[in-house]
Amino acid sequence: MNTKFIIPLHKPFWGKEEEKAAVLAIRSGTGVGDLSYSQLLAQHLSDILGCKFVLPTGSGTAALELACACLLRKGDEVILPSFTFSSCANAILLAGAKPVFCDIDINTYNIDPSDVEKRITQKTRAIMVVHYAGFACEMNKVMDIAQKYRLLVIEDAAHALGAKYQGQSLGTMGNVGCFSFHGTKNVASGEGGFFTTNDKSLSKLAEIIREKGTNRSSFMRGERKKYSWVKVGRSLVLSDILAAIALEQVKKLEKITRLRKRKGKYLLKKLQILSSKIILPTEKEYCDTNWHIFAIRVPRLSRDRVIRGLRSYGIEASFHYLPLHTSTMGRKFGYKTGDLPVTEEVSATLIRLPIYPSLKKSEIDYMAAALEKSLL
Ligand SMILES: Cc1ncc(COP(=O)(O)O)c(C=O)c1O
């Protein structure tokens, strides 16, 4: 954590339970993946999300790479937002497929279904959606497009544990969901993540790829006497020590989400007086957010100055994603500035404000006052 800030951008909601679990996990075994803590974690997540198969992974990135390794073939195209993390595009490329960037909605900062449809070609195999900030994408529209063109849907739910779309958990509607336990996420184990699916054969394939291309998972369940190399695989399992921490965190999911909602709503209320100067986050009727990120937007020319202002008050405000299509790598695929105007506008005007469960009311008041002064 950066100690120069009075209010950091993130603070994990860790306590004695996580400390105890980590110590017990160290004392009880080797810390390798898929031991008892990982199994309990997977079972717990499966129950919470109402999803049949859960595979803990070393990171959210690992879950995305696993999804793409399972679902994509060389030469496929995958449509994804440019307003996301590099992991999404890397996972597609590592599977031999091509990322096709599309624009986002100006209000939700999520993939724009009408722009997705424009970019579909004969080679399109999948749509990768990102539930930005824990606010749901318009999943009915996305799933309709996927059905119409027979496409797969990969949900990047790295921000979205505990958030819902029309009552259904994010990350459980597409073919695969990919979640993150990164130290900055609502539920955190430092590094970590998991892969979800309701498709049994996909889960079996993922198990093998995740375990260095072996059928070790089946061996661990006692289904075979030995395990061996059966496919090209990777090493994507989560250490049992981190699984022990993640399990304690998942047990607190309801509390973490409730606290974040309380803080998010209070901050939103405090900032209403600035609504003529800034754009506040909006929760659509279909969305039940987990307030992973509190993102506001300000005029383009003042954005960096406002961030500097907030930082001078000890508040770790931050910009967010620089569009992938205008990055060094994006340009190598032929994209240029101007190609995705909404993404570029959002990226140039967005400010992330701190939000975490232990954020105090007085700190939110302080933040609101500092923002008002920084906007002058
Ligand atoms: C949208 C998105 N997807 C995936 C990831 C990667 O997750 P991890 O850091 O667990 O690899 C991130 C990272 O923050 C992210 O923002």
The ligand as an SDF file (V2000), in Angstrom:
LIG
                    3D

 16 16  0  0  0  0  0  0  0  0999 V2000
  -11.0490   -6.6020  -16.5450 C   0  0  0  0  0  0  0  0  0  0  0  0
   -9.8810   -7.3730  -16.0220 C   0  0  0  0  0  0  0  0  0  0  0  0
   -9.7050   -8.6300  -16.4260 N   0  0  0  0  0  0  0  0  0  0  0  0
   -8.6840   -9.3760  -15.9700 C   0  0  0  0  0  0  0  0  0  0  0  0
   -7.7840   -8.8820  -15.0770 C   0  0  0  0  0  0  0  0  0  0  0  0
   -6.6410   -9.7300  -14.6210 C   0  0  0  0  0  0  0  0  0  0  0  0
   -6.8090  -10.2200  -13.3280 O   0  0  0  0  0  0  0  0  0  0  0  0
   -5.5360  -10.7090  -12.4980 P   0  0  0  0  0  0  0  0  0  0  0  0
   -4.8140   -9.4980  -12.0220 O   0  0  0  0  0  0  0  0  0  0  0  0
   -6.1260  -11.5150  -11.3700 O   0  0  0  0  0  0  0  0  0  0  0  0
   -4.7090  -11.5410  -13.3940 O   0  0  0  0  0  0  0  0  0  0  0  0
   -7.9220   -7.5700  -14.6330 C   0  0  0  0  0  0  0  0  0  0  0  0
   -6.9720   -7.0230  -13.6510 C   0  0  0  0  0  0  0  0  0  0  0  0
   -7.2110   -6.1820  -12.8810 O   0  0  0  0  0  0  0  0  0  0  0  0
   -9.0080   -6.7990  -15.1010 C   0  0  0  0  0  0  0  0  0  0  0  0
   -9.1740   -5.5190  -14.7310 O   0  0  0  0  0  0  0  0  0  0  0  0
  1  2  1  0
  2  3  1  0
  2 15  2  0
  3  4  2  0
  4  5  1  0
  5  6  1  0
  5 12  2  0
  6  7  1  0
  7  8  1  0
  8  9  2  0
  8 10  1  0
  8 11  1  0
 12 13  1  0
 12 15  1  0
 13 14  2  0
 15 16  1  0
M  END
$$$$
